[in-house]
C-alpha cells in the first residue's frame, strides 16, 4: 500500500491532531503518500482531499480540535453516499483509509470495508464509550478539564454553603462523571449504568449537613437526564440552596494532556502498521497498556463496560 487517507469524524476530541500528525509522519517514513480528507465523510463525498507532507502537520500536536475539521453526514449512511466516497478515494488513488472518531465514525469505516475498501478505526471521543479499548483519545483531557472546573466550583460552593449539581458529558456512558466524581471527592455521582435511588442521594446530603458539612458536590452524567431538573428536585427535597452548572462543550476543547498525546501517537502508529500489512476492517485500541486491534464490525456489536469497582470505591469513600 503506497497511498492512504486520513479523516476525523463526529465530535472532536483533544488529541486528534496528535493522531493525524503520527499517521502522516509514520506513513511518510515508510515511503507512503498521505492525503488528508477535510470535513469528515461529508468532505470525502465532496472530494475535499489534499496531499499532506511533514510540514502540513507541524506544530499541531499541542492543539485541541482537529486540523482536518469534522462534520456529521446523514447522506453517508446511505449506499449512494458511501459509493460517492469510494469514487473519490479511487479518483485520488487512495488505497486505504484511517478514520479517527467514535461509534458513528466506526460505522462508516465498517461500511466502506464491507464494500471492499480497507479502513482502520482509531477511537477518538471524550466519552470513552468504545468497546475494545480501555481508553479513547480525548478522555483524559476532558477529565482533567472537568476536574479543574469542579475544583473552582467547590470554592464558590464552600463560600456560599451551597449544594452544586454539575452536569458533564459522556453521551450514554458514565466514565467522565465517575472518574471526575472520584477525583473531585463528590458526594454523589449519577451515571446511566447505575440506578441510584434519589432517596440515597438526599440521605447522604442530610447526613453531611448534620455533621457540619457546609457544601456538597453532585456530578451527573448527561445520559441520566437534566442537571437543572435534578437540582430542582434536590432543593425541593432538602431545602438546601442548590445551584446547577452544565459544563457543556468546554469539555471537548483545550490542549491535550501528555497522556492523550502519547495514546494518540501510539494508536496512529499501529493503524499505519495494519494498513502496511494489507489489513482492513480493524480498529486499534489499548488494553492493559498493550496495543491491540479487533474486527471493527465485531467491536461495534460489543458494549463498552464501565469499571464498576470504581463506583463501589466511590460509594465507600463518599460517606
LINFENKA-V207159 format. One record per residue. PHI is phi as a letter, one per 30 degrees, with the letter a starting at -180 (none if undefined). Layout:
phi=PHI
phi=PHI
This chain:
phi=none
phi=c
phi=b
phi=b
phi=b
phi=b
phi=b
phi=c
phi=b
phi=i
phi=d
phi=d
phi=b
phi=e
phi=j
phi=d
phi=d
phi=d
phi=d
phi=e
phi=e
phi=d
phi=e
phi=d
phi=d
phi=d
phi=d
phi=d
phi=e
phi=c
phi=i
phi=c
phi=c
phi=b
phi=c
phi=d
phi=c
phi=c
phi=i
phi=i
phi=d
phi=d
phi=d
phi=d
phi=d
phi=d
phi=i
phi=d
phi=b
phi=b
phi=d
phi=c
phi=b
phi=e
phi=d
phi=d
phi=c
phi=d
phi=i
phi=c
phi=d
phi=c
phi=c
phi=d
phi=i
phi=b
phi=d
phi=d
phi=i
phi=b
phi=a
phi=c
phi=b
phi=d
phi=d
phi=d
phi=d
phi=c
phi=e
phi=d
phi=d
phi=d
phi=d
phi=e
phi=d
phi=d
phi=d
phi=d
phi=d
phi=d
phi=e
phi=c
phi=i
phi=d
phi=c
phi=a
phi=b
phi=c
phi=c
phi=c
phi=l
phi=c
phi=e
phi=d
phi=d
phi=d
phi=e
phi=d
phi=d
phi=d
phi=d
phi=d
phi=d
phi=d
phi=c
phi=j
phi=c
phi=d
phi=b
phi=b
phi=c
phi=c
phi=d
phi=b
phi=a
phi=d
phi=d
phi=h
phi=c
phi=c
phi=d
phi=j
phi=b
phi=d
phi=b
phi=c
phi=d
phi=j
phi=d
phi=d
phi=d
phi=d
phi=e
phi=d
phi=d
phi=d
phi=e
phi=d
phi=d
phi=d
phi=e
phi=d
phi=d
phi=d
phi=e
phi=d
phi=d
phi=d
phi=d
phi=c
phi=h
phi=c
phi=c
phi=c
phi=c
phi=c
phi=c
phi=c
phi=d
phi=k
phi=h
phi=c
phi=c
phi=c
phi=e
phi=e
phi=d
phi=d
phi=d
phi=d
phi=d
phi=d
phi=d
phi=c
phi=i
phi=d
phi=d
phi=b
phi=b
phi=c
phi=b
phi=d
phi=d
phi=b
phi=d
phi=d
phi=e
phi=e
phi=d
phi=d
phi=d
phi=d
phi=d
phi=d
phi=d
phi=d
phi=d
phi=d
phi=d
phi=d
phi=c
phi=j
phi=d
phi=c
phi=a
phi=b
phi=c
phi=c
phi=c
phi=b
phi=d
phi=d
phi=d
phi=d
phi=l
phi=d
phi=d
phi=d
phi=d
phi=d
phi=d
phi=d
phi=d
phi=d
phi=d
phi=d
phi=d
phi=c
phi=i
phi=d
phi=d
phi=b
phi=b
phi=b
phi=b
phi=c
phi=d
phi=i
phi=d
phi=e
phi=d
phi=c
phi=c
phi=j
phi=d
phi=d
phi=d
phi=e
phi=d
phi=d
phi=d
phi=d
phi=e
phi=e
phi=d
phi=d
phi=d
phi=d
phi=d
phi=d
phi=d
phi=d
phi=e
phi=d
phi=d
phi=d
phi=d
phi=i
phi=c
phi=b
phi=i
phi=b
phi=b
phi=c
phi=a
phi=b
phi=b
phi=h
phi=i
phi=c
phi=d
phi=b
phi=b
phi=b
phi=d
phi=d
phi=d
phi=d
phi=d
phi=d
phi=d
phi=d
phi=c
phi=d
phi=c
phi=d
phi=d
phi=d
phi=d
phi=d
phi=d
phi=d
phi=d
phi=e
phi=d
phi=d
phi=c
phi=c
phi=d
